Structure formats: C-alpha cells, structure tokens
C-alpha cells in the first residue's frame, strides 16, 4: 500500500502559495509562478487536427456510411466531454445541450441525445465501447446512462445514497462491472451490469481519496484523479492504493486519460497544460493558455485512443487532436 504523505502535500501547497505571492509583486505580465522542480519539455505530443463541428447527419445514418449532402454545418458551442473509438467520437456539448456522435474522416456529426447532466465544476465523463455503446456520467440526473449508437437509452445505474453525484465512469472491455466515481462521497461505487451495488472503493480509513474528479482504467488498475489531493491515485481491484502520480507537479488537475502502455495524461487548470507521466516521472508538460495549436482555453476532458489524444476545450469550442509519440521516444528532454 502506498504511504501517503500529507506533510509533503502541505509543503507543496505552501510553497506554491509563496511562489504565487512573490509573482504578484513582480510586473503583471500574465505569467504564472514558476514552481520547482522544473518541468521537462518534450515532443511526446504533436498537434494534428482541430475539430470544431461537422456536417449534420441524423443518428440513424450508419456509422461510416455515406454522408448525405443535405444538412447544415454544426459548430460546437461548449464541448465539455469527449470519448473516442477508431474514427468515431462522442462530444458532450454543454452549450448546445447535446451529445454529438462525430465521424472524424467524414467531417460529420449526428445528435446522439439531449444532454442535461453536466455540472459547472467538472468535465463530462464518457466511454465508448467497441460496438459504439456509450456510457455517460450525468451528475445532475444522479445516474450513469448507457446509450446505443442511435442514442436510445439502454440502461441506467443509480444509487442516490452511495453515488448522489456521479461525475466519472469507467467500464472494462468485458463489461463485467460499471465503476462510478462520486464527487459527493469521494468514493468509487462498483455496480454489476444489472445495476446492483457490489462494493465500494476508496472508503477505507484513512481514506485513499480526498476527492474524485475523473478516472480511467489502465494497466495497473483504476486511475483516479484526486483534485483536492493534487495527484492521481491508482487503486487495485480491492480499492487499495498501489501508486500515487503527480504529487510534485499538479496544482489544479481537472481531466485524465491513460494509454495502453501506462502513460498518464493530466490537464492542469493552473497553467492549461497537459502533463504526461509514467509512474512518478514527468515525461512532458505541453500546452499553455491560448487558442493556437497545442494551446488551450479550458481543458474539460481527455480521451486517448491508440496514438491519438483528444482534448475537449470548452473555451475555444473545439476538440483538439494530438498525436502521441511511441514509448521509445518518451524520454524527457532537459529543462529549458
């Protein structure tokens, strides 16, 4: 079990506050305070594509089918969630109150379902299955909902006592269980496919989690973004913490994704950067505030599929797609 160091976290917070105070005494040039240790730069993430909408089709049009010539151009308004599988994306658009199903190479979007479950302080957690079934966490509805590829509701998972505010969902490929992260209780509720609660993770004393903001399944278990703890905690099947990631580098983490090799991608509201970790090692820190390639207004959600990382940016009204370099090129460069 990981030995959590609350003292080390307290020192980090205190050091960050002191640095911010000193920065405030300097000229107001819009730069954020520099924290130690210095963060490496890397070519690990390369801008590839920006998706700001597509030609409208109906949800009944088959995925990867011929796109009809009728229908206007749909522009995203405020994308707060993204999920990806092959060429197909789901984009939760809080501004349009719609979850869109996007076909990337055909530049088309279809309205999958109305979207009313978002909350202001969290991105929208979604997952897309190999058959394009979708699971969406809807905290305003106190439920996780499964939709088919045409937007029809298949099943709901809800327990207002154990999971009153579900903000994250993760589903293994075999769909043997549905893991729901709750921000009100700071716990993970594990449901069976029929909606019955099987067990609770993160509720041990001392509790492994101070908060739950996002989560993803990965090679070592369930990766949970603990925003208050300023870290990612990896839990095994029994809910025991086996690893802590990013303690010394994260200030206001919001979104999380994990690739098949175990690299962990975390967005940070403090500087609008994406920080990439392998275990405790920071491999890259990419981005910054802005609206150009590899710049972000507000990163709400991350999704990784193969060698592509999808970034839902609500302020810039787009999903930015970054190419992820193979593991053989992931060694960090020297700090500049």
C-alpha positions in Angstrom: 0.0 0.0 0.0 1.2 3.5 -0.8 2.3 5.6 2.2 0.5 8.9 1.6 2.5 11.9 2.8 0.1 14.7 3.9 3.1 16.7 5.1 4.6 16.6 1.7 1.4 17.8 0.1 1.1 20.6 2.7 4.6 21.7 1.9 3.8 21.7 -1.8 0.7 23.8 -1.3 2.5 26.2 1.0 5.4 26.5 -1.5 3.0 27.2 -4.4 1.2 29.9 -2.4 4.5 31.6 -1.5 5.7 31.5 -5.2 2.3 33.0 -6.3 2.7 35.8 -3.7 6.2 36.6 -5.0 5.0 36.6 -8.6 2.3 39.0 -7.6 5.0 41.5 -6.6 6.5 41.4 -10.0 5.3 43.2 -13.1 1.9 41.9 -14.3 2.8 40.2 -17.5 0.2 37.4 -17.2 2.8 34.7 -16.5 2.2 32.2 -13.7 4.6 31.5 -10.9 7.3 29.0 -11.7 7.4 26.0 -9.4 10.1 23.6 -8.7 11.2 21.1 -9.8 11.4 22.4 -13.4 9.2 20.7 -15.9 10.7 19.0 -18.9 9.5 19.8 -22.4 9.0 17.0 -25.0 7.9 16.1 -28.5 5.7 13.5 -27.0 2.5 15.3 -28.0 2.2 16.9 -31.5 -0.8 18.9 -32.7 -2.5 17.1 -35.6 -6.2 18.2 -36.0 -8.7 20.6 -34.6 -12.4 19.6 -34.7 -14.9 22.4 -34.2 -18.0 20.6 -35.6 -19.1 18.9 -38.8 -21.9 18.5 -41.4 -25.1 17.4 -39.7 -26.5 13.9 -40.3 -29.1 12.1 -38.4 -28.3 9.4 -35.8 -30.0 6.8 -38.0 -27.2 7.2 -40.6 -24.9 4.2 -40.2 -21.5 4.9 -38.7 -19.0 5.3 -41.6 -21.9 5.3 -44.0 -22.2 7.7 -47.0 -22.8 11.2 -45.8 -25.9 12.9 -47.4 -25.3 16.3 -49.0 -28.2 17.9 -47.1 -27.9 19.4 -43.6 -26.1 22.5 -42.4 -22.8 22.9 -40.7 -22.9 22.3 -36.9 -20.3 24.2 -34.8 -19.6 23.1 -31.3 -20.5 25.6 -28.6 -19.0 24.4 -25.3 -17.6 20.9 -25.5 -17.1 19.6 -22.0 -16.6 15.9 -22.7 -15.0 13.6 -25.3 -14.7 9.9 -25.9 -13.1 8.1 -28.9 -13.1 4.7 -30.6 -11.4 4.5 -34.0 -12.8 7.2 -36.3 -15.9 7.8 -34.1 -16.1 10.4 -31.4 -18.6 11.4 -28.8 -18.6 15.1 -27.9 -20.7 16.3 -25.0 -21.6 19.9 -25.8 -23.0 21.7 -22.8 -23.6 24.9 -24.8 -25.8 23.1 -27.3 -27.2 20.7 -24.7 -26.5 17.8 -27.0 -24.2 14.8 -27.1 -22.9 14.6 -30.7 -21.6 11.4 -32.5 -18.9 12.6 -34.8 -17.4 10.7 -37.7 -13.9 12.2 -37.9 -12.8 11.3 -41.5 -16.2 12.2 -43.0 -16.4 15.5 -41.1 -20.0 14.8 -39.9 -21.9 15.0 -36.6 -25.2 13.4 -35.6 -27.2 14.4 -32.5 -27.0 11.3 -30.3 -29.1 12.5 -27.4 -30.1 15.6 -25.4 -27.6 16.5 -22.8 -28.7 17.9 -19.5 -26.5 16.2 -17.0 -23.4 18.4 -16.9 -22.2 20.4 -13.9 -20.1 23.6 -13.9 -17.1 22.3 -11.9 -16.4 19.0 -13.8 -15.9 17.9 -17.3 -18.3 15.2 -18.7 -17.1 11.7 -18.3 -17.9 9.3 -21.2 -16.8 6.0 -22.5 -17.3 4.4 -25.9 -17.4 0.6 -26.4 -16.1 -1.4 -29.3 -19.7 -1.7 -30.6 -20.2 2.1 -30.1 -22.3 1.7 -27.0 -21.8 4.8 -24.8 -21.7 5.3 -21.1 -22.2 8.8 -19.8 -22.0 10.1 -16.2 -24.8 12.6 -15.6 -24.4 14.1 -12.1 -27.4 16.4 -12.5 -29.5 13.2 -13.0 -27.7 11.3 -10.3 -27.0 8.5 -12.7 -24.8 6.9 -15.3 -26.7 6.2 -18.5 -25.9 3.7 -21.3 -26.9 4.7 -24.9 -26.8 2.6 -28.1 -25.2 4.0 -31.3 -28.5 5.7 -32.2 -28.9 7.5 -28.9 -31.6 5.2 -27.4 -31.2 4.7 -23.7 -30.3 1.1 -22.8 -29.8 1.1 -19.0 -29.2 3.4 -16.0 -27.1 2.9 -12.9 -28.2 5.0 -10.0 -27.9 4.9 -6.2 -28.7 8.3 -4.6 -27.3 7.1 -1.2 -23.9 5.6 -2.4 -23.5 7.8 -5.5 -25.5 11.0 -5.3 -23.2 13.0 -7.6 -21.6 10.6 -10.2 -19.0 12.6 -12.2 -16.9 9.7 -13.6 -17.5 6.3 -15.2 -15.1 3.6 -16.3 -16.1 0.2 -17.9 -13.8 -2.7 -18.6 -13.8 -4.2 -22.0 -15.7 -7.3 -20.8 -18.4 -5.1 -19.2 -18.4 -7.2 -16.1 -18.9 -4.2 -13.9 -19.5 -0.4 -14.0 -17.3 1.8 -11.9 -18.8 5.1 -10.9 -16.8 7.9 -9.3 -18.8 10.1 -7.0 -17.7 13.7 -6.1 -20.0 14.0 -3.1 -18.7 11.0 -1.2 -15.2 10.8 -2.8 -15.7 7.1 -3.4 -15.9 4.7 -6.3 -19.1 2.6 -6.4 -18.9 -0.7 -8.3 -22.1 -1.8 -9.9 -22.9 -5.1 -11.7 -24.3 -4.9 -15.2 -27.9 -5.1 -13.8 -27.4 -2.0 -11.6 -26.8 -3.6 -8.2 -24.0 -2.2 -6.0 -21.3 -4.8 -5.5 -18.7 -2.9 -3.4 -17.2 0.5 -2.6 -13.6 1.6 -3.3 -11.8 4.4 -1.6 -13.8 4.4 1.6 -11.1 2.9 3.8 -9.8 4.8 6.9 -7.6 6.6 6.3 -9.4 7.2 3.0 -7.3 6.9 -0.1 -9.1 9.7 -1.8 -9.8 13.3 -0.8 -11.9 13.9 -3.9 -12.9 12.3 -7.3 -12.8 14.4 -10.4 -12.1 11.9 -13.2 -10.9 8.4 -13.7 -9.8 5.8 -16.2 -8.8 2.2 -16.4 -5.2 1.4 -17.1 -2.5 -1.3 -16.9 -2.1 -1.0 -13.1 -5.8 -0.7 -12.2 -8.2 2.2 -11.8 -6.5 5.6 -12.1 -8.5 8.2 -10.1 -7.8 12.0 -10.4 -7.9 13.4 -6.9 -8.2 17.2 -7.4 -8.0 18.2 -3.8 -5.1 15.9 -3.2 -3.4 17.3 -6.3 -2.5 13.8 -7.5 -3.6 10.7 -9.4 -4.2 7.6 -7.2 -4.1 4.1 -8.7 -6.4 1.6 -7.0 -6.3 -2.1 -7.4 -9.4 -4.2 -7.6 -9.8 -4.3 -3.8 -9.5 -0.5 -3.6 -6.0 -0.5 -2.2 -3.8 2.4 -3.4 -0.8 1.0 -5.2 0.7 4.1 -6.7 0.5 7.9 -6.5 1.3 10.0 -9.5 1.9 13.8 -9.9 2.2 14.9 -6.3 5.0 17.3 -7.0 3.7 18.6 -10.3 -0.1 19.1 -10.2 -1.9 22.2 -8.8 -5.5 22.2 -10.2 -5.8 18.9 -12.1 -9.1 18.5 -14.0 -9.0 15.8 -16.7 -7.4 12.4 -17.0 -6.6 9.8 -19.6 -4.4 6.7 -19.6 -3.0 4.9 -22.6 -2.3 1.2 -23.1 1.3 1.5 -22.1 0.5 3.1 -18.8 1.3 6.7 -19.6 -0.9 9.1 -17.7 -2.2 12.3 -19.2 -3.5 15.0 -16.8 -4.7 18.5 -17.6 -4.0 21.3 -15.1 -6.2 24.4 -14.7 -3.3 26.3 -13.1 -1.5 26.6 -16.4 -3.7 24.9 -19.1 -1.0 22.4 -19.8 -1.2 18.6 -20.3 1.3 16.8 -18.1 2.3 13.3 -19.1 3.6 10.8 -16.5 5.0 7.3 -16.4 4.8 6.4 -12.8 6.2 9.2 -10.8 8.3 10.5 -13.6 7.1 13.6 -15.5 7.7 12.9 -19.2 6.3 16.1 -20.7 4.4 19.3 -19.9 2.7 20.6 -23.1 0.4 23.5 -23.9 -0.4 26.7 -22.1 -3.2 29.3 -22.3 -4.2 30.4 -25.8 -6.1 29.4 -28.9 -3.4 28.2 -31.3 -2.2 24.6 -31.8 -1.2 23.0 -28.5 -2.8 25.9 -26.7 -6.0 25.6 -24.6 -8.7 27.8 -23.1 -10.1 25.4 -20.6 -9.4 21.7 -20.9 -12.5 19.8 -19.7 -11.9 16.3 -20.8 -9.2 14.0 -22.2 -9.6 10.7 -24.1 -6.9 8.6 -25.6 -7.4 6.0 -28.4 -4.4 4.4 -29.9 -1.8 7.0 -30.7 -4.2 9.9 -30.5 -5.1 12.1 -27.6 -8.4 14.0 -27.8 -8.8 17.3 -25.8 -12.2 18.9 -25.2 -11.6 22.6 -24.9 -14.8 24.4 -23.8 -13.5 28.0 -24.1 -12.1 27.5 -27.6 -15.2 25.5 -28.7 -13.2 22.6 -30.2 -11.7 19.2 -29.7 -8.0 19.3 -30.4 -6.4 16.0 -31.5 -2.7 15.4 -30.6 -0.5 12.6 -31.9 1.2 10.7 -29.1 4.8 9.5 -29.8 5.7 5.9 -29.2 7.2 4.8 -25.9 10.6 4.6 -27.5 10.6 8.4 -27.9 9.2 9.3 -24.5 12.4 10.2 -22.6 12.1 13.8 -21.4 14.4 16.5 -22.7 16.5 18.6 -20.4 14.5 21.5 -18.9 14.9 24.8 -20.8 
